Structures are given as C-alpha cells and as structure tokens.
C-alpha cells in the first residue's frame, strides 16, 4: 500500500467518522429523544438507553457509507476493512457523549481515520486467513482498549 493510498483511506475514515457523528446527533436529537423521552413516566427506562440506540443505528449507517468509500478509494478487501472497523468501534459514540461537541467530533473522526487505516493495512496480507486472524486479534485489542 503506497502512502498516497494510505492517505486516501485515512481521509475516507475521517469523513466516515464525521458522517457517523452527524447521524448519531440527528438520530439522538430528532428521532429517539422525542420518541422515547415523552411526557409519560413509563418511558423513563427507554429514555436512558436512547444514546445506545442512536449509536447503533449511526454505526450501521456509517458502515454503509464506509463500504462505498472504501470501494471508491479502491482499498483491498473493503468489506473486511469496514467490518473490522465497525465491530471494533461499536458503541464508541455512547462512550464519548460526555465530551464537548468539538472534542467529540475531533476524537471520533481521528479514531475512525486511524482504525480504517490500520485495518486497511492489516488486510493487505496475502493470505486471507492470516489477514482475518490478525484482524481479529487487533479487533479484540481495540475492543479491550475501548471497554476499559
């Protein structure tokens, strides 16, 4: 993978992070907050989990956009890159929700850019099974890092 290709993947990852953040904010504010946090007191339990619902849907939407972006940048094994990045960063918006919006956006985009670049580099291995194995190990390490 050349530096030019790597920079394209990083830029795509940054944009995917921004799109996922925008989806998260839109879903949280305009879909789940009005639907789950109404006046009724019986919805209080569901209102507490609106961030996780918005996070899950935003990550799926971001993964779809990410697949198109990785195909457009001609990344090697784009579906594998998107699956690894999405699974490893699952639930990240709900963890960063306490940050100010500008820090949330910056951190989220940078993390997405680095994750897409790392997984795009990992799946470059010639043997598919070795690439999947190394990708899974790196995915587990990222999940442990995020959940700690």
C-alpha positions in Angstrom: 0.0 0.0 0.0 1.5 3.3 -1.0 1.5 6.4 1.1 -1.0 8.0 -1.3 -3.4 5.1 -0.9 -3.0 5.2 2.9 -3.7 8.9 3.0 -6.8 8.3 0.9 -8.0 5.7 3.3 -7.3 7.9 6.3 -9.2 10.8 4.7 -12.1 8.5 4.0 -12.0 7.3 7.6 -12.1 10.9 8.8 -15.1 11.6 6.6 -16.8 8.4 7.7 -16.3 9.4 11.3 -17.9 12.8 10.6 -20.9 11.2 8.8 -21.3 8.7 11.7 -21.2 11.6 14.2 -23.8 13.6 12.2 -26.1 10.5 12.0 -25.6 10.0 15.8 -26.5 13.5 16.6 -29.5 13.6 14.2 -30.9 10.3 15.4 -30.4 11.2 19.1 -32.0 14.7 18.9 -34.7 14.3 16.3 -35.7 10.6 16.4 -35.1 8.9 19.8 -35.4 11.9 22.2 -38.9 12.8 21.0 -40.0 9.2 20.6 -38.6 7.7 23.8 -38.4 10.7 26.2 -42.0 11.9 26.1 -44.1 13.1 29.0 -45.1 9.6 30.2 -43.1 8.3 33.1 -43.2 4.8 31.9 -40.8 5.7 29.1 -38.1 6.7 31.6 -36.3 3.3 31.2 -36.2 3.6 27.4 -35.1 7.2 27.6 -31.9 6.3 29.4 -30.9 4.0 26.5 -31.6 6.4 23.7 -27.8 7.1 23.2 -27.2 3.4 22.6 -30.0 3.1 20.1 -28.7 6.2 18.2 -25.2 4.9 18.4 -26.1 1.5 16.9 -28.0 3.0 14.0 -25.3 5.6 13.3 -22.7 2.9 13.3 -24.7 0.8 10.8 -25.2 3.9 8.6 -21.6 4.8 8.9 -20.6 1.3 7.9 -22.7 1.5 4.7 -21.1 4.9 3.8 -17.7 3.4 4.7 -18.2 0.5 2.3 -19.0 2.8 -0.5 -16.0 5.0 0.4 -13.6 2.1 0.6 -14.7 0.8 -2.8 -14.3 4.3 -4.2 -10.7 4.5 -2.9 -10.0 1.1 -4.3 -9.0 -0.3 -0.9 -8.1 -4.0 -0.9 -10.8 -6.2 0.7 -13.1 -3.2 1.5 -15.8 -5.3 3.2 -13.3 -6.8 5.6 -12.0 -3.3 6.4 -15.4 -2.0 7.1 -16.5 -5.0 9.2 -13.4 -4.9 11.3 -13.6 -1.1 11.9 -17.3 -1.1 12.6 -17.1 -4.0 15.1 -14.1 -2.6 16.8 -15.6 0.8 17.2 -19.1 -0.3 18.1 -20.5 1.8 21.0 -17.9 4.5 20.7 -20.4 7.3 20.3 -22.1 6.4 23.6 -18.7 6.5 25.4 -17.7 9.9 24.0 -21.1 11.6 24.6 -19.9 13.4 27.7 -17.2 15.4 25.8 -17.9 18.8 24.3 -19.2 18.6 20.8 -16.0 19.9 19.1 -13.8 17.4 21.1 -16.3 14.6 20.4 -16.1 15.4 16.7 -12.4 15.6 16.6 -11.7 12.5 18.6 -14.4 10.5 16.8 -13.1 11.4 13.4 -9.4 10.8 14.3 -10.3 7.4 15.8 -12.2 6.4 12.7 -9.5 7.5 10.4 -6.8 5.6 12.3 -9.0 2.5 12.6 -9.8 2.4 8.9 -6.1 3.0 8.1 -5.0 0.2 10.4 -7.4 -2.3 9.2 -6.8 -1.4 5.5 -3.1 -2.0 6.2 -3.8 -5.3 8.0 -5.9 -6.9 5.3 -3.1 -6.3 2.8 -1.6 -9.6 3.9 -1.5 -12.1 1.0 -3.2 -15.0 2.8 -6.8 -14.3 3.5 -6.9 -16.5 6.6 -3.9 -14.8 8.1 -5.3 -11.4 7.4 -8.6 -12.4 9.1 -6.7 -13.8 12.1 -4.5 -10.7 12.5 -7.6 -8.5 12.0 -9.5 -10.4 14.7 -6.6 -10.1 17.2 -6.3 -6.3 16.5 -10.2 -6.1 16.8 -10.1 -7.8 20.2 -7.3 -5.5 21.4 -9.3 -2.4 20.3 -12.4 -3.7 22.0 -10.5 -4.3 25.2 -9.0 -0.8 25.0 -12.4 0.9 24.4 -14.2 -1.1 27.1 -11.5 -0.5 29.8 
